[in-house]
Amino acid sequence: MLYNQDKTSNAMKYPWNDRAGKLSAIKIAALIAGFIPLILIVIGYKANILGPRPITQAIHETGDWAIRFFLISLAVTPLRNITRWTKLVLIRRILGLTALAYATLHFSLYILDQNFNLLRVASEIWLRIYLLIGFITLLGLTALGVTSTDAMIRRMGKNWNRLHRLAYPLAALGVLHFFMQSKADVTEATLMAGFLIALLLYRAAHARDFRLSSVWTLMGIAILAALGTALVEYAWFALATKIPPTRVLLANLSFGYSIRPMWWVLGAALVPAIWVSIKSAMDRESRKLNPVSVK
């Protein structure tokens, strides 16, 4: 009996296995997805297509993927609540650790770019606020990653929940770091901010007992997230640049040049609403075809 327990425990140690020790397709897919950006960056470096400053480009790309995977990991819970697909929770830890891995690589490449001069690195972090914000985010992600194991969850008890509530503030710091290092072109930083707003709205709606299976709730979240995205972009240009923020805000109504971040956020946030609407229609049709007799 003890042998069987040890065998199951050993099987669970592999990241591609579920809690029963069996191969999990969704975990394998998440692991593969996590490696793809790194493989593309390495290929780009080897093929000399990362531009005149390949290390700098690699720093930017690893940082981009760190915040992307972090936000995707935060999206697991609301997506599980919306779709009722419980297996989604299996990949939350993988996605979070992938975000930490890219953030660590992002920082390591920065140290490499500074010729491993750790005193200079420390000085730059202290003197440049956006680097300090990024470093604090990395430390926070490290704390979340180190305590993500089942053993740490049991050991920390309620303190684990308190610590992991920092995930959203850390995501906000990561997005702010993204804005500050992006300088004039903050398109993707704005996009990440919009997705974070949507995630916060999902969290707030769930906490206040709004049904995430309601099309109207999901549509409301999508609209508010899009408006929030536009306001964040407006605020950034008003506070951090000399570019007229009103011109940027009005650009959201023009589609001649490009599709603005608020519309991408609206489109992405409407997908769950569309999915719920289609599923509800299919369920109604199924009930019509297979009526349940009422005694």
N, C-alpha and C positions, 0 to 999 in steps of 0.2 A: 504493500500500500504506500509506504513511504517512498519506495523506488518510483512508483508511478507518479507521485506528487512531484518528486524531483525532476522526473523526465518532462512533465508538463511545464514546470517552472523554467527549465532550460530552454524548452521550445519557445516560450513566450519572450525570451531574451532577444530573439531575432526581430528586427523592426518590421519585417514583412509578414509576421505571423499575428493572428488575432489572439484573444485571451484563451482560446481553447487550444492554441498551439498549431492551428491550421493556417495554411497560406491564405492571405487576404488580398484579393484582387485590387481593392480600393487603396490599400496601403502600398502595394507594389506600384500602382499608378502614381501615387503621391511621391514616392521615393524617386521614381524615374523623372517626374516633372521637376523635382528639386534639383536634379543633376543637369538637366538640359541647358539652363542658362550658363552654368559653369563651363560645360563642354563647348558651347558656342563662343564664350569669351576666350577660352584657351585656343580654339581653332582660329579665331580672329587674330589673336596675338601671334600665333605661329605663321599665319598667312600674311602678316603685316597689313591688315586692313582695319586696324584700330586707330588709324590716323598718325600724325607726326609725334604725338605723345601717348604711346600705347598704355603705359602704366597709369597715367592720369585718366584715360578713358576707361580702363579696367576698374579704377577706383570708383568712378561715377556709376558704372554699370552694376557693380556689386552692391553699392549703396542703394541703387534703384530697386534691385531685386530683394534686398533686405526689407524695405518698407512694403513692397508688394506682397511678399510672402507673409509678413506680419499681419497685414490687413486681411489677407485671405484666411489666415488662421482665426482671426476674430470673426470672420463671416461664417464659420462653421456652425456655431450655435444658432444664430438666427435662421440659417438655411435648414438646419435640422428641425427647428420649431415650425417652419413654414411647410416643408415637404414631408415631415414625419419620417424621414429616412434616418433611422437611428444609427446606421453604420457610418454616417458621416463623422461621428464623434471619434472614430478610430484614427482619423488622419489629423486631428487638431494638434496633437503633440508633435507629429512629424513636421507639419507646416511651421509650427512655432520654432522648433529646433533648426529647421532649414533657414528661417529668417535670422536666427542667431548666428548660424554658420556664415551666411553672406555678410552680416554685419561685422563679424570677427575678421573675415577675409578683407572686407572694405577697410578696416582699421589697419590690418597687417600690411596691405598694399600701400597705405599712406606712410607707414613707418619705412617701408622699402623705398618709397619715393623720396624720403628724407635721409636716405643713405644710412638708416639704422642709428641716426643720431637721436638717442632717446631724450637727451636734455633739450634739444631743439623741439622735438615733438611735444614734450611737456610744456615748454614755453609757449609754443603756438596754441596749444589747447587752452592755456591760461589766458592768453592775450586776445584770442579770437572767440567771440561769444558763440558763433555758430559751431565751431569745433568743440567748445565746452558742452553745448547742448547735445551734440552728436555723441560725445564721450559718455555723458550721463545716461543717454538712451542705451548705449551699449552695455554699461554697467547694469542697468535695470533689466535689460534682456538677458544678460548673463545670470542674474539672480533668478529670473523666471525659469530659465533653462535648467539650471542646476537643481532647482526644486521641483522639476516636472515629473520626477519618477514616482512610482506608486509608493515606494518606501518613504520618500520625503513627504508625500501627502499624508500618510498615516502618522509619521513622526511629528509633523507640524500642527496637525489638527485644524482648529479654527484660524490659526495664524497663516495657514496656507491660503485660505480664501482672502484674508486681508492683504497678503502680499500680491496675489494675482489680480486683485482689483486695480493694481497699478498698470495693468496692460493698456488700458485706454489712455491714461495720461502719458504713458511712454510712447504710444502711437502718435499722440498729438505732438510730443517733442520731436519725434522722428520726422513728422510732416513739416514742422517749423524749421528743422535743420535742412530739409529738402528745399524749402522756400529760400532760405538765407544763402545757400550755396548755389542756387540756380541763377541768381542775379536777375537779369531782365526777362529771360524766357522762363516763366513759371507755369507753363501749360500743364506739364505732368504733375508738378507739385500741387497745383490747384485741383487736378483730377483726383489725386490721392486724398486731399482734404475733403473733397466732395464725397468720396467713398467712406471716409471716416465719419462724416456727418450722417450719412445713411445708416451706418452701423450703430452709431449712438442713438439714432431715432428708433431703430429696431429694438435696441436694449431698453430705451425709455418706454416704448409702447408695451413691451412684454412685462416690464415691471409694474405698469399701471393697468394690467389685465386687459389690454386691447388684444383682440383676437388677431394673431398673425395669419390666420387662415381666411381672414376677411379681405376681399378684393379692395374694398373702400379704404381700409386701414393701410394696405400696402400702397395704394395709389396716393394717399395722403402723404405717406412717408417719402415716396418718390418725388412728389412736387416740392415738399419742404426741403429735401436734400438738394434738389436742383437750385432752388432759390438761395439756400445757404451757401452753395458753391459759388454762385455769382457774387454774393455779398462778401465772402472771404477774399475772392479775387479783387473786388473793388477796394476792400480795406487794405490789402497788401499794396496795391499801387498808390493808394492815398497816403499811406504811412511810410512806405519804404522806398518809393521811387519819385521821380519828378514827372513821370508820365501822367497825363490827365486821367484820373480814375473814371470819370464819367464817360469818356470816349471808350474805355475798355468795357464798361458796363453796357453801353449801347451796341458794342460789337457783338453782343450775344444775340441781337436781333438781325444780324447780317450773316448770310450763309455763302456769300460770294467768295470769301477767302478761305475759311476753314470752319469746321464745326467746333464751337467753343466747348470747354470742359463741362459747363452746366448741362448741356444737351446730352453729352455722353453719360453723365451721372444719372440724368433723368431716364435715358434709355435703359441703362443697366438696372436701375432700381425698379423699373416697370416690368422687367422680366419675371420676377416672382409673382406680381399681380396677374400677369397674363397667364402664367402657369397655373395659378390657383383658379382663375376663371375657366380655363380649358378643362382642368380636372373636375371642377364642379359640374360643368356641362356634361362631361362624360359620365359622371356618377349619376346625374339625373336621368340621362338616357338609359343607363344600365338598370336603374330602378324601374323604368317604364317597361323595359323588355323582360325583366325578371321581378315582377311584383311579389311582395311578401304578403302572404295571407295573414290577416289579422283575426285572431279568434276573439 
